[in-house]
Amino acid sequence: MRRIKQAKPSPALLVAVIALVAALGGGAVAGVAVTSLSKKDKKQVTKISKKQAKKLDKKIELLPGPQGEQGLQGEQGPPGPTDGTSVNGAFSPPPTPESIEETDDFDTETAGRVLVIKPVAGLSIGCSLDKAWDVWLEVDGDPIPGSGVDSIPSGESLYGLTLSGVTADQLPAGTHTVAVAVECDSVLAGGEWNSNGGVSAVVLGG
């Protein structure tokens, strides 16, 4: 009876199998198989393994994990360090004006010193004895430093005038009244007033 000879795998098949093991099974398994190859076969195995590894990398898709829960909202921080000031020059408004030409109200939600800006379309004041006159802003009856224009000749008209300044003290939150105040160096004899109406107010820190 004749024996059937078992066919031996070709070197190419061995190389392919070892390369596949190296690519899929990891370095530890591949290392055992590769030690029995020649230098030429080892180079071929390394080349095939790298090629197979690149193909596998393209098939792997990394999926993002689930989104975490939203954290709690932090507490509101303190007001910023915004600050400002205005001062009188040579002119210092008197505590009691001779005339109030116009008033406007504004509201603030927080306490602080306030920058007040008041436009005046036109203003002309006549004083007895042709004396000069002054004009400035007040808030709640208190003069605003640096908001005045002084030594205006009697009867002279001012157009496109903008009066502005920062209150000397903090104002509490609430409704406040800004007024355009006038004073003659003698006695107020008369005047004309053209108003734009309205006022701008910005609460500053400190």
Steps between C-alpha positions, in 0.01 A plus 500: 500500500637837401517775757346836417756772548381805688554816299728753666387865499698722271732765649267772371208349690706481817598862464139608448376302801772633728432857381130459574576368847733791564235752389207350688642313795748753630876515532533217753346236269671634190835504670492122557416427135743745347807361680501195271524702177798618304597865484336536160175344623505717810519815288209379290296415808567845646390667175179299475421551870527878473278499192233293674522715812433816297193338344367410843560850635281646227215269600515593868266785590529664838156602627463789753377415845168625639479869589526575869237685699506878499655652809325737736505871419742696713410797713494845344826684555532844659470816287810586302744773602355759259542844649503862396505853629464864396612812683430870489747736339495867590119487504327356804118485474311668784295275731174668392448597133309809400297307243429141393447494124414132446475170686513137388460177699706183465503165681794295627487134608822506703666751732811691397628826369333597176629652177228740381487638144242764411468654151366857465390617157519870580518729803519877541482681834471874564634645826450847645787746471629286211664263744618152396315176576585139576332168419556150649333170582352380825372159609241489778590858590878445523736663246701261280870592512655594169166534319485879484573775250566835665547870417270499197421859387143619563271433204748271323346185351652154531402239240571127492614507860569173685539506876651199674667390822525231768312533827723569800328235713337165439133506410270228633311281256172658392363807321709818484444847356758690298456875458663773291574781745575864417645784710567864410776706658229761560129425455339280237314725256368242255603229262417265214526124509492237226513147635593171339333319786635188664812413693759219502619346827761228559557349844872471582669290765603635841 
